[in-house]
Amino acid sequence: MNDKHRQVLDLLNEDTRIPLERMAVMLGMDLKEVAEIIDTLEKDRVILCYRPVINWDKTERKLVEAMIEVKVT
């Protein structure tokens, strides 16, 4: 993985819906290069999936969330 790969990952981490054209302009790369980097990252399973971040407080859904710490010795 090189710096260009990391830059693409940083942008995707901020907004997975960013258009490739805009990403290319922001990174100073051409569209084909950005698309190839993303394809490589997906094939290498660095990018596993694209998921939304949901603000459950803005929905009608009743949700309880708990964090449990487990230590195995």
N, C-alpha and C positions, 0 to 999 in steps of 0.2 A: 504494500500500500504506500502510495506517495502523497505529497502535499495536495495535489489536485483531488485525489480521492477523498482526503480529509475535508477539503473545502466543500465538496459536493455533499458529503455527509453532514457537515455543520449546517448547511442551508436546508437540507431535507429534515434535519432534526428540528429546525425552527418552524418549517411549514412544508408539509409533504405535498401540498397542492400547488406549490409554486410552478408556474409554467417553465418548461425547458428553455424557451427563448429568453425569458427574464433571467433565469439562472446563468445561462451562457453569457449574457451581457454583464451581469454582476461579477462573474468570475474571470471575464476577459478571455473566454474560450469560445470556440464555435459550437453550434448546436449539435453537430454530429459527435464531437468529442465528449460533451456532457452526456449524451444518450449512451455512448459506448461505455463510459465510466459507470453509469447507473446499471447498465446491463451486466457488466463485469461484477459489480458489487452484489447484484441479485444472484448471479450464477455461483459466486463464491460463498453465498449464504451469509454475507456481511449484512445485507438488508434482507430481513426475514419477512416482513410484511409492512403494510401501511395501515395505521389505525388512527381513528379520531380520538381526540381528548374531549370527553364529554363533561359538562358541568351538570351533574345530576341534581343540584339544588334548583335548577331552572326547569326541571321536569316534574311530572306528577308521580313519578316512580318512588316508591318507598324503598329505601336501601339502607342497609346497615353494613358497615365496613369495620373489620377488626384486623389488627396486626398481632401476630403471635410469634414470639421469639423462641426458637428451639435450639438447644446446644446438644450436640452429639459427642460423647467422649468415649 
